[in-house]
Structures are given as C-alpha cells and as structure tokens.
Amino acid sequence: MPDLPALPLGVPQVRTRSTRRSPRPRLVGPGAQAQQRRLEPEFARLTRAFEDGRLTVPEEPVALAPEQVLVLEVAGELSDFVRAIRRVPGIEFLAEEAQDQLEPDEEFAAVDSRGRRHRYVRQLFLMASDATAWQQLLGLWQRFQRGEDFPRGLTRFRDLFSRLRSLRSWNDEDRLTRTGALAAWERELGELGNELVDFEIELWHRRDERRRARALADLRADLEGVGGELVAEFMHEEISYHGVLGRVPARLLLDAVDRHEVRWVRTDYVRFFRATGQIAAVAPEEGAASAGADAHGPRPEGVPQIALLDGVPLAGHSLLADRLAIDDPDGFEALTPAARRVHGTAMASVVVHGDLDSGAVAHTRRVYVRPILSAQAPDWVHDPPEELPRNRLAVDLIHAAVTRLYEGEAVAPEVKVIVIAVGDAAAQFDRFVSPLARLLDWLSFRYGVLFIVSAGNHLAEIELAADIEPENPRELQHEVLCALHRVAGLRGLLSPAEAVNALTVGAAHADSSNAVSPDDRLEPMVHPELPSVVSALGPGVRRAVKPDLLLPGGRQLVRLEPARDGQPRRASIPPSRRPPGVRFASLATRAGLLLDATAYGTGTSMAAALGGHHAGRLLDALVALRELYAQGIPTPEFDAVLLKAALVHQASWGPARGPVEEAQREVLGATSREGIARWVGYGRAEPTRALVCDEHRVTALAAGRIADGVANAYRLPLPPSLASTIAERQLTLTLAWLSPINPEHRAYRRAALTLEPSDGPKLVADRSDLTIYPSRRGTLQHDTFSGSRAVPFAQGSALELTVSCRADAGPLTVQVPYAVIATIEVPEQLRLPIYEEVRQALRIPITVRTAGR
C-alpha cells in the first residue's frame, strides 16, 4: 500500500488556560513540641559550629564573615519559601530540590479529605548563612517554639519549622559521593602516587562577586600549598555553574577516597567534586572487522542539519567520504592516530547510514562533526579509550562547540539536531541535575536545537540464580530481568541523559543482523522490544519518563560463567566487534595496512546515533510536506520540536510489557506502569512511520508558540466511517516542547505543557501504556488510547486537542515552542477510508500525492 503524507492540523483557537485543579492531600506533622524535641540538638550543634567559625576570622577590615551551607530537609513542598529566605540579611539561597516520595511515618504524612494517609515528597533547601543571619534564624525558631506570631514576610518560616525533618551543614560526604568521584579515583589512581591528576570542583554559584573572588583565591592557595595548581575556570550564570579544574598529586585524591573527607583544601565553597576523564568511549576488545560495504543513496548536497559531537572519524573511509563536514578547531585529528578513530567513525557511520545491515538510504545532506574526544594514550596502551581532554572542563568544551554553530561567524547555523552519544560513566543521575545536563537544556531552548543523547551503558556483571537453565531462552530472559530489577538503583542514567529538553535514547535488544552467536555467548532477551542488558534505566528529573524511547542498540550477548557449588552464576557482558549488533564503518588491519571495513557494536551510543539517522530522514519528510502544503506546515524554526515529537510518536511498549511485569511481580511483589517506563520509556519507536499515513492510518501535525496561562485548541475531525462501528481503533497523541530552565528551583523546567483530548465523542476509552501523570513531568507527553466500542457521532464531529501552558519553576516570561502530532488508526482489513475522510474534513486544498511521485 503506498504511503500517504501527514496532514496539517490547521490554526488553533486561542483561549485562557483552565485553572481547575483537584484538591491535594494536606501535609500533617508532629506539632511544635515534638519538633522541638527532635530538632533542638541539631540547632545547638550548628550554633557551636558558627561560634567556632567566628574564632577563625582574620583581623582584617576586608575579611568576609565565615559561612556554612545549610541543608534543610522539609516534608512536603513549600511554595514562596525562597522569597522568605531572601528577606533575612546574611542568607543567600543556593538551590532547592524535590526528592523522592516517602511512605507516611510516625511524624509526617499526606492526608486526604477521607483521612487516608499517603506518601509525601521531601524537599531540600540549600542556603549559605553567616553567624549573624543564623542568630536571626534562631530567633525565628524560638518564636515557633513559643507559638508567637512571625514578622510580616517571614511567616513561611513557621511552616518550615513545622515540617522540618532535619537540619545540617553540607559536608564532604555530599561533595564526594553524589558524583561518583570516589569510585572513579579508587578505580583509576591506585598506582599513580605523586603524579599530578586533574579533577573538577563545582563551586557554589554565588551572586556576591567578592565571595566568588575569595573562593577562587583560597582554592588556588590551597592547591598550590599541596603541590598542585588551579588549571582553568568556567562560569555560566544561566545554569548556575561555577567550575574549576584543579590538579593535585593522586595520593591526595586517594586520601579522600579512604576518609570520605577532603583535608587538603578548604571546602566551604565547594558544592561537588568530580573526576575528569569519565566521558569516554571504550573500544571493544574482542573480534575483528570484516569486509567493507557499499553506501546506499546519492552523494549529499546542502548545508548540514544534523551535528555529531564525538570522536575523530575516518573521513576518508569509503562509506564516509564526502558525507561529513568535519570542524576541528582544537586539533584533535592530529592527536588521534587513524587506528584509534573507532567511536567517532562508528557514530558518524550510524548517523549517516543507519545500521548498514538494514539497507537504509544515507542522508541527503552532509553531517557536521565536531571532535570532542581523542585517544592520546601512549602507543603501548592496548585499545585506549577516546575521551574528553582532561585539561578542560566538559561544560566549557561543549558550550564552546555548540555556540560555535550559531554565534559570530556561525559554522553551521542550520543544524537542528545534535547527537551526543557519550556519557559520564561516574555520574549517575541522583536528584541534582548535572552541570552538563543543565547546559544542554539551556542551549536547547536558546538555539531551538534538539539534543539526542544516549542513556548510558552499564557493563557490570549480572548475578543469576544457581539453577538457571540457559538453554531455555524465556527462562534466561526472565532471570536476567529479575536480576536487573534487583540492582536497578545502580544502573541509573549517566550524565547528561537526565536533561529535560533532550531526547534520551535507550538501547533496545534489536538490530538488522541475521547472525547468531558463533561461540559460547548467549542471547539474554527474546523480545526485541526489551531494553539491552547494558542500557541505563530511568527515571529522570522529578521522576519524569526517561529514557524517552528505545531504538535498536544491537543484540548484546552475555557469557554465563560455570556453576560453582550452588553459588549464583554470573553473566558477564563482553563488548565485541563481531555480529550480532549494529553494523558500522570501521578499519581492518592486514599485513600492517589499514583497510576500509565494517564491524558490529552494541549499546546506547548505537541507539542514539540511530536516532540522529532517523532525524535526518524526518527532516527530509518535513521538507517534502512543506513543498506539498506550503504554509500549512510549520516553518523550519519548529523543526526541533517537530522532530522530538516525531521520533517518539510511533513508540509503544508492545510485547515488552508482559516480561517486565512478570519480573516486577517476582522481585517487588507488585507491578506498576511507572515502573515499566523506568525500563523502556515510552517504548521502542518506529520513526519511519511517524510522518507517513495510509488509507487506514491518518496522522496530523501542528506546531507553534505558547505563553503562560494560554491554551491552544486544535480540531481533529473524526472519520464518519467510524460512527457507530464496532471496530478496534487507536488514538496516539504526542506533545513535545523546549522549556527554559530555573536550575535553582525544585521544579527545574519553567514551562509545563499538557495535551488534552476533549469536547468530542469518546472514540477511545483506555490508555494502552503509561498512565497520565508520569507522562506530564518532562517535556514530552506521549499517550496511546484504544477501544472498540461503537460510538455514535454526527457528521462533522471532531476531537478537540488542547495544548495548555503554565509556569512551573518561577515566572515564565517567554513563549515556548511546541509540536503536536496525532494519529487515528484502525486495522487494515476493515478497509475504512479514514485518511481521505479526515483530509476532506480538514479541507486540505491540494491533490494528495503518493510518496515518490
């Protein structure tokens, strides 16, 4: 059946957003007396700490009063408390964060109108206070204890004290453990002794320039005092980032590993310590490359619209020649021998061609490549990793790479999509959004560009039951899923995969290879809709759906270790260049010569690069739609949000839901749809179907900008042939947007959009996959409804698709770009002409042409 083009939805009706909200359970606590008993020791301890700090102040007129960074853990979420904090001189608000929900306990619970107790959110406030301001806080605490009224503008402190779970100072445990620095240093630095090692210090972002200068001066003095140095500094106001690259003897970092404490530098200014060199692509150790392959499709023309930030590619490879626009201002190409250009070549190949075994057509435009990784290890190092330079902050490097595209003498201003298929192996997402994710979110909104990022890979061994029967594929799949459930908390997203504006891609256990394992390795998954055993798991910021979707990342095989005396059997995950997997351009070595060849790979890098490939094909489809409908299709300024919606629009859980639920039931004792989304996001996607229709499937799209408090209502006509017809039908709705961010606010994203189908016949009744609330926590809402009940409706009836916008993290003073895609589908065998019916109802003033004419 020939493909038919998607249809434009038309111009929306603009309204005021409805503000109706269902009542929330109220937070109840233990009362003032119980709070006094619980918290008085903590107040006394902090008071002593402030007094001790005051004694260390030098007798200098310009000396700044010493401070502590205080962590206030609160039950529930307090609105407007930041405004109250800023009314107290000497206190500077630094950040707030909403953490996971807690079960009701003896002290706090959320109670609804029927008296039922529910889970409650705990929130962190972080603020810097000097001793004088602390005395004012103590005075407010004493007012709370006595039940007295609070001064005007400070009544929020009464609410704070009634909900306060704990109060403490930010400590080295916070600074070291939340970023994976300790594990990385222990793993890498054991033999280096006094060798100087680079590491990152994220300072608290302070508004007071004097405190910034003092922090930098003290840090420089401390580093030089222990034989180190301050290498570089980078500050970005809009993402609240102040980073410093330091260098000290390795033994001092190992001392921090042993003590979980940093004794060789003053840490009052420090938010986090991070290990450098953790954003890297490690080359597979097994297997060899095979013969080359022919490219499919004509030579590319036009300026690049897809960008890849990765390693140095082999630009002269027969599959890549004349298909890449390489921009290398840092000179990484000269630093990376051809034999070590593995990851950049693989990613460029997959972005351009897709999986070579699939026979997909190459991009019609060249792909812009900016090397950010290089392999500079000595020649005697076997398969060295391609990594970010250790002498430069990652935020600085990627900021420079992206702004170079669009600012000044812009090198590639037409780029709509940027693929970043590497992540920080030491930085699993843990409530606080990483600096690199904050940067991608800010850049995405500023330049209207979509970042496609890999979820991250976890290669740790999997522990299986001793009596497993590996010859039974379904039993092996079940045992692997159960094992992964048990360690899910250790397999989180790797920075910057938590970025809310980015499209985060996980790896499905799928590829286009027909190969089976040629050795003792086993295939751990039966269903290609399930995630790869290496793919990182969600959720994202504020439990948003992450990864957003799965794309084929190759069938990652495992090797089952022999059984030993009833002990659990371990399954290792050996990376390999041999099939199966995603096939890409590579090199082979024969008689000492490097020859063009291909190889196979697996993981989320492959999946993210495949997302870049599909984005290029979808951009071609948008060009074709604009030629067909002219002004009916949104202009190119909306390409980023249109691509974001289109890439996920045909995603579904499919057969993955059953096996994941079985494992949930066995390990957790219960199942949840939100738990499934942690594994598969919105499911395995089929981007090639997103913008094409046929007689029984009709897709319509729209895009625009929307402001706080506004609703845009689109009319989606209903096919008359479905009226009073008992037939399976499915409605798929996808809403994507790019939001400005507020990195100091617990909600983080400034714009919360929703898409509601309303004011029409109930054409479908049930949600097929995810429930409504998790899909509204990020910047991508994807809902699938299904039903078969006969629903009578009159000729000319329509569903109203309403996009609403509200501020979510402080004021929203700008309009937000968004895209909507809607699809109605019925089984082909019904032969219902729903496409033509909807086209006529939308009054599309063209003759619909089939693809390729």
VEXFI-295424 format. One record per residue (C-alpha): x, y, z. Coordinates in pm, whole numbers, plus 32768, in hexadecimal, padded with zeros to 4 digits. Layout:
XYZ;...
This chain:
800080008000;809881537F9E;80F9824D80A8;8025838480CE;80A384CB8164;804A854682BE;7F4D866182D1;7F6087BC836F;7E7587F08497;7E2D895A8445;7E258A958517;7DC98A6B8688;7CC28B29874A;7D718BF1885B;7CD68BF189B7;7D288C2B8B23;7DAC8AF48BCE;7CBD8A4A8CBE;7D3D8A5C8E26;7C63894C8EBA;7D31886A8F99;7CCD8743906E;7D0E876F91E4;7E5486E09261;7E86862893AA;7EFF871094BC;804486D79575;8023869196EB;8146868F97DF;81918645994E;815587A399DB;823688AE9A77;829787F49BB5;82FD86B79B01;83BE87859A03;847688339B1E;84E186E59BB5;855186609A64;860B878E99E1;869988469B0E;87DE877A9B0F;881A87CD99A1;87E2894199DD;88D589359B03;89DE887C9A39;89CE8976991A;89DE8A9A9A0E;8B248A109A9C;8BAB89E8993A;8B5F8B5598EB;8C0C8BC39A2D;8D3F8AF399D8;8D478B8B987D;8D358CEB9906;8E768CAF99CA;8F348C689889;8EE48DB897E5;90278E79979C;903F8FD5982F;9029908496DF;8F3091979681;8EE390ED9534;8EB68F9095C7;8D6B8EED9574;8C9E8E51968A;8CBB8CD39683;8B8D8C149604;8AF88ABD9605;8A238A2194F7;88EC89A095A5;8817887E952D;86AA88939598;85E687559554;8472879E9554;834186BD9545;826A8724941F;82AA88459333;82AD89AC93AE;82558AB892B3;82D58C1D92DC;83D18BB593E6;84F48C339313;845C8D8E931E;84588D7A949A;85C48D0594A3;86318E3793E0;85948F1D94E3;869D8EB695E2;87E48F7995B1;89158E9995AF;88608D719515;888D8D1A93A7;87A68C1A9309;886F8B21923B;87868A1091BE;8655893F9208;860387DF91A4;84CE870491B8;853685A2920E;8489845291FB;8341841592AA;834C83709401;8257828494A2;818D832095BE;823C82F6970D;81FA8347987A;824D84B69845;81D3851D96ED;80CC84B295F0;7FF7854394DB;7E8C851D9543;7D66853A9453;7C0385AC9497;7BA1844B9504;7CB984369602;7D8883439538;7F038360955C;7FD6837B9420;8142839B93C2;81D984F593D4;82F385A69320;8428861693DC;84CA87569369;862787E0939D;8679894F93C5;87E889AF93B6;88598B03942C;89958BB0949F;897F8C6095F0;8A748D2696BF;8A6F8D2D983B;899F8E6B9851;88918DE29770;88978C9C9834;88418D5C9970;87118DEC98BD;86AA8C8E9859;86D08C1D99C1;85EC8D3A9A28;84E28CC69931;850A8B6099B1;84CE8BD99B15;83948C939AA3;83178B4C9A0D;835C8A949B53;829A8B999C1A;817C8BA49B21;81AA8D199ADD;814E8DD599A0;82598E019895;82C08F5097FE;821D8FB296B7;82BD8F00958F;83598DF19669;82288D1C96B9;82A98C1295C8;83B38BC296CF;829C8B4F97B7;822D8A5996AA;839689F1967B;83CE89A297EB;828B88DB9800;82FD880096DB;847387F59716;84F4868E970F;866386DE9743;875C87FC9745;88D087D69706;89F788699650;8A6287FD94F3;8B8987149526;8C9A8659946D;8BC185239457;8AD085F29383;8BEB868892B8;8C8B853A9264;8B8884279253;8A7884C19179;8B5A84DD9049;8C08838B903F;8D598432907A;8DC88342918C;8D8B820A90BD;8E3982A08F8D;8F6E830A9052;8F8781BA9101;8F6D81068FB5;906781DB8EF4;916982728FDF;91EC815290B0;934981499017;938582BA8FCE;940E8332911D;948C849990FB;943284B88F8C;935C85EE8F54;91F3859C8EFD;90E186848E7B;8F9186948F2A;8E6187788F22;8DDC8850903B;8C7F88DE9018;8C6A8A0D90FA;8B278A949182;8AAD8B96908A;8AB38CDA9154;8A1C8E2790F4;8B148EE791CC;8C478F2790F1;8D1E8F579227;8CCD8DF9929F;8D128D6C9145;8E678E139141;8EB18DA392A6;8E518C3C9255;8F348C379126;90588CD591E0;903C8BE49306;901B8ABB921E;914D8B219155;92188B4C9294;91AB89FC931F;91FB894291DC;935289E391BC;9391899B932C;937B882392EF;9447882391B0;9328884F90BF;929A89668FED;915B8A078F71;914C89BD8DFD;900C8A5D8D79;8EC78B048DDE;8D768B1A8D2F;8C388BC88DA2;8AE08BC48D04;89E08CA08DB2;88AB8C128D08;88EC8AAF8D7E;89728B188ED5;8AC28A788E91;8C178AE18F10;8D1789D68EBF;8E8989BE8F02;8F8188C48E77;9086886F8F7D;91BB87948F7E;925286E890B2;932585B390FC;9259847490D3;92A0840B9239;91CD852D92BA;909F84BE91F1;90D2835D9273;90E083ED93D2;8F86847D9391;8F1983209321;8F9282869468;8F038390954F;8DD18405948B;8E58855794EA;8F33865F9447;903786E29539;9123878C9445;904088A393C9;8F3D8983946C;8DEC88FD93FC;8CF58A01947C;8CD68A8A9319;8CB889359273;8B74889B91FA;8C0187629155;8D4886B890FB;8D5185FB8FB1;8E4885178F04;8EB685848DA9;8EE8849D8C81;8DA583E08CC7;8CFB84478B83;8D9F83478AA6;8D5B823D89A1;8E0F80F889F1;8E6B802788C0;8DE97EBF88B9;8EFC7DC288FA;8E777C95883E;8E587C3F86D2;8ED07CD0858C;8E3D7DA7847C;8DB07D058343;8D9D7D6581D4;8D187EB8816E;8BC07F1680F3;8B2A7FEE7FE3;8A7B81368034;890A81557FDB;888B829C7F4E;891183C57E8A;8A2B84A77EF8;89AF85AC7FEF;896687147F98;891488498064;898588CE81B6;898687E782E7;885187CF83C4;88C986B284A2;89FD86DA8580;8AC885D48637;8BA886238762;8C8784F4878D;8DDD84688733;8EAA84A985FD;8E1583E484D7;8ECA834783B1;8E54844882B6;8EF283908194;8E43824581D4;8D8781D8809C;8C3F81E5815C;8C81834481E1;8D3F83F680CD;8C988541806D;8B8384FF816C;8C1785B48298;8C64872282DF;8D76870783E6;8DBF883A84BB;8EF08804859A;8F5F894F8635;900A88998757;90E787C88675;9073867786FC;90A185D885A5;9219860B85B9;921E85718716;9158843786BF;91FC832C85E6;911D829784D8;911E8141857D;908281D986B5;8F648291860D;8E6A8187866A;8D468227871D;8D348364864C;8D3A8295850C;8C2D81AA858E;8B4782C385FC;8B75838684B9;8B29824B83F1;89E9820084B0;8971836A849F;89AE83738327;8941821382C3;8889817B83E8;88CE800A8425;89897F9D82EA;88D67E4C82F3;87857EFB82D4;87CE7F858177;875080DF81DA;8791820580F4;88A182F78161;885E846081C1;881F855480AA;88F8865A8156;8A51864B81EE;8A6786148367;8B2887198430;8C2986748517;8CDA872A8630;8DDF864B86D9;8DD186688854;8E7F851D88A1;8FDF84AE8854;90B9837F889D;92078409890F;928B82E689DE;93EB82628996;94158165887E;944780458972;92E6806F8A03;92017F6A8966;90B17FF188EA;90C3813E89A4;8F7C81F389E2;8F1883208917;8ED084268A20;8E9585948A63;8FD886518AA6;902686418C18;90B587A28C18;8F6B88478BBF;8E1988518C6B;8D10878D8BAF;8C1188A78BD5;8D0689A08B3F;8D5E88C18A17;8BF9886889B7;8B8089CD89EE;8C8C8A4788FF;8C3B89358801;8AC8898787F6;8ADE8B0287FC;8BD78AEC86DC;8ABC8A618608;89DE8B918635;8AA28CBD86B9;8B8E8DB1860D;8C088D1E84C6;8B1B8BF984F6;8BAD8ABD845F;8A6789F78440;893A8AD18496;884089E783EA;888388C984DE;873E8854857E;87B8871B8634;88F786D686FA;894F856E874F;8A1B852D888A;8A4F83B788AA;8B3A83B689D7;8AF683E38B4A;8BAA840E8C94;8BE882AD8D15;8C18832F8E79;8AE884148E88;89A0835A8EAF;887784428ED3;882684709044;87208585906E;881386A5902A;881F86F48EB6;898786E18E3B;8A30881A8DAD;8A46877E8C54;88D3872A8C50;8881888B8CC3;895989128BAA;88AC883D8A9F;875788AE8B1D;87BD8A1C8B0E;885E89FC89B6;8731893D8931;863D8A518985;87268B6E8927;87728AEC87C9;863C8A1C8785;870888E08756;86B9877A87B8;87C686B3886C;87B4853B883D;887A849B8957;88C5833689B9;883682B68B01;8985821B8B5F;8A0F80BB8B79;8A497FDF8CAB;8B377EBE8C72;8B407E268DCF;8B0B7CB08DF0;89AC7C2F8E31;89727B358F4B;887C7A208EEF;87E478FB8FA9;88C477CA8FD3;87C676DB8F38;877D77A68E01;874576E28CBF;87F977B08BB4;877B76D38A9A;861A77558ADF;861878B48A3F;84E0792F8AF1;855A78BB8C45;86A879668C07;85F37AA78BA4;851E7A9B8CDF;86487A5D8DC2;870E7B768D21;85ED7C698D49;85C57C058EB6;87387C318EF3;87337D8A8E55;86057DEB8F29;86CA7D979063;87E37E889006;87147F8E8F4D;8782809D9041;88EB806A8FD1;889D80868E5D;881981E98E44;883782E48D2A;899483698CE6;89C584E18CC7;894C85948BF5;8830849E8BAE;874E853F8CB6;873686838BEB;85C386D78BD1;85CB877A8A79;869F866689E2;861885298944;86B884138A10;86E082CF894F;8700817989EF;877280438934;86767F3C88CA;86F47DD788AA;86D47DE68731;87977E1385EE;87817DB6847D;88837CA2848B;881F7B3A843F;894C7AB184FA;893979C68622;8A4379A1872B;8B7278EB869B;8BFA788F87F2;8B8E7854895A;8AE179A4897F;896A79A089BE;88527A838951;87B17AFD8A96;86717B8F8A01;85657AF38929;849A7C2A88D8;85427D3B8806;84627E3C88B3;85177E008A00;863F7ED88A65;87A07E5C8A35;88477DD18B6D;89377EF98B63;883680108B3D;881881048C60;86CB81218D13;85FC82508D77;854F83188DFC;85BC847B8DB5;858E85CA8E63;846785C28F55;841E845B8EE5;83E284C48D7D;83DA83B28C76;853F835C8C13;85BE82D18B33;84C4836F8A47;84CF824F8951;8590811B88E7;863780EE8795;86FA7FBE8721;88467FB387D5;88B37E598761;887C7D0687FE;89717D0A891E;89D57BA58973;8A467B2A8AC9;8B367A1D8B39;8ABB793F8C54;8BCA78D68D47;8BD377678DB6;8B0176FC8EE2;8BC376D59028;8B37761A9157;89DF76B79151;8A6B78199140;89B7791B9067;8A29790F8EFF;8ABD7A4A8E6E;8A777AC78D12;8B847BAB8C85;8B457CA58B6D;8C657C918A75;8C717DB18979;8CBE7D2E881E;8CEE7D9D86B6;8C577C57863B;8AEA7C2585D8;89DB7C3F8642;89B97DB4867A;89987EF885BB;8A837EF58490;8B59802A844C;8C8D80A38393;8DD78039842A;8F3D7FD783D5;8FEC7E8A83AC;91607E4E83CC;92007D6782CD;93747D418296;93A57E7C8362;92BE7F498286;91767FEF82EA;90597F948202;8EF0800881EC;8E0A7F0C8293;8CD77EEF836E;8C9C7E6F84CE;8B827E3E85C7;8B337EEC870D;8A2D7EFC881D;89B17FF18921;8902813C894B;8A0381F58878;898C812C874E;8823817587A5;886082ED87CB;891D82FC8681;87FC824085DF;871983518669;87F0844E85AF;87CA83838472;864F837C8491;864C84F184DE;86F585338390;85F2846382D7;84D88517838F;856A8669832F;855185FB81C3;83E6859C8203;839D86F58294;843687998161;835486C58085;822287218153;827388948134;828D886E7FBB;813C87C27FBE;807B88A380AC;814389E980A3;80D88ABC81CE;800989A38265;813D88FE82FE;81F889B38418;832F8A6F83AB;849289E683E7;84B18AA7852D;83DB899085C3;84A688708534;854588178683;83F887E38736;835C873B8606;847C864485FB;8467860B8772;82F885B08752;832284E78611;843F840F8690;836B838F87B0;8212839E8710;8202823086A4;829E81AC87E5;81E880A588B0;82337FA289BA;81B27E8588E5;82227D2A8959;831B7DC38A51;820D7E088B52;81C17C9F8BAE;83257C2A8BFF;83757D688CC3;82377D428D90;82887BD58DDA;83DE7C398E5E;83437D578F28;824D7C698FC5;835A7B71902A;84587C6B90AE;837C7D859132;82397CCC917B;816E7DC190AB;81647E5E8F53;814B7FC78EE3;813E80718D94;8227817E8E13;8320806B8E64;830A7FE98D00;835781468C7A;849681448D48;850B80298C67;8482807E8B0F;841081E98B22;82F582108A29;836B80D1897E;842080688845;83E4816B8737;83AC814A85C2;840982A6853F;83E4823F83D3;8269822D8408;8247837984BE;81F78464839B;815E8377829F;7FFD82F3828E;7F3081F981CB;7DBD81CB8190;7D7E813F82EC;7E75821B83AF;7E64839583AD;7F5F847D8454;7F3D85F48482;803786E98514;805C884F858A;8158892C863B;815F8A8386D6;81C28B558800;80FE8B798940;810F8C588A73;80BD8C228BE1;7F478C118C21;7EED8BD28AB4;7E448AA78A0E;7E4D8A55889A;7D3189748823;7D5488AD86DF;7C3787FD862F;7C75869485C1;7B4F862184E8;7AC084C8852C;7A9B83D68406;792583A483C4;796382358371;79B381F984E1;786082798557;77A2815F8603;78A180638580;79187F4E8663;7A877F478604;7BD97F5B86A8;7C6480B98696;7D908168872D;7DD582D68773;7F40833E87A6;7F92849C8822;80ED85308849;8146868888CF;82AF870188D9;833C884E8946;847F88FE89AA;847789A88AFB;85518AB38B97;85E18A3E8CE1;860A8AC08E42;872D89F48ECF;86F98A779031;858B8A0D9042;851188B390A6;842F889D8F72;855588FB8E8D;848F891F8D45;83E18A6F8D30;82CF8A028C3D;81D888E88C7D;810288938B4E;7FE787978B34;7F2187058A13;7DB786A88A56;7CBE86078965;7B69869389C2;7A12870C8953;79D885ED8864;7948848E885A;7A09838A8921;7A9B82EA87EE;7B8F822788CA;7B7D81D58A39;7CB581348ACA;7E1F819E8AE9;7EF3808C8A51;804180CF8AF8;80A281DC8BF1;7FAF828A8CDE;7F7183FD8CC4;804A84918DD8;81AB840F8D8A;8189847D8C1F;815C85E78C8E;8296860E8D62;838E86538C4C;837987068AFD;82E985E58A36;818885618A63;8131842589A4;7FDE838089D5;7F4382568927;7DCD820D8945;7D1180E488B9;7BAF805F88AB;7AB37FA587D7;79618013885E;786A809F8762;78528218879A;774682D886DB;77A084358667;771E85248563;77BE8586841B;78BC869B8458;7913862E85BD;7A7586608638;7B59862C875E;7BE3876987F3;7D54874E8846;7DA9885B8942;7F0F88C0898E;7F2789828AD5;804F8A338B73;809C8A968CD9;81CF8B158D90;82718A008E5D;83BA8A838EEF;838D8BF38F2C;830F8CF48E31;82F28C948CC3;83268DD28BFD;83698D418AA2;82A18C7889AA;82F68B07898C;83148A468842;824B8904882F;81D588018733;80A4871D872F;807D85DD8666;7F3A8511866A;7EEC83C685C2;7DA88304859A;7DD3819D8529;7CF1807384E2;7D487F12846A;7D987F0182F7;7CA57DE682B8;7B7B7EC48310;7BBB7F8F81D4;7B3680CE8271;7BA4820581AC;7BF582D182E0;7D1B838C8243;7C4C841B8128;7B2E84708215;7C0F853582FF;7CC185DE81DB;7B7A8658814C;7AFF86CF82A0;7C40879882D1;7C0388308177;7D6587FA8104;7D6E88C17FBA;7E5887D87EFB;7E4E86947E3E;7EEC858F7F1E;801484E87E74;80A8839A7ED3;821383937F40;831383887E27;823A84297D19;
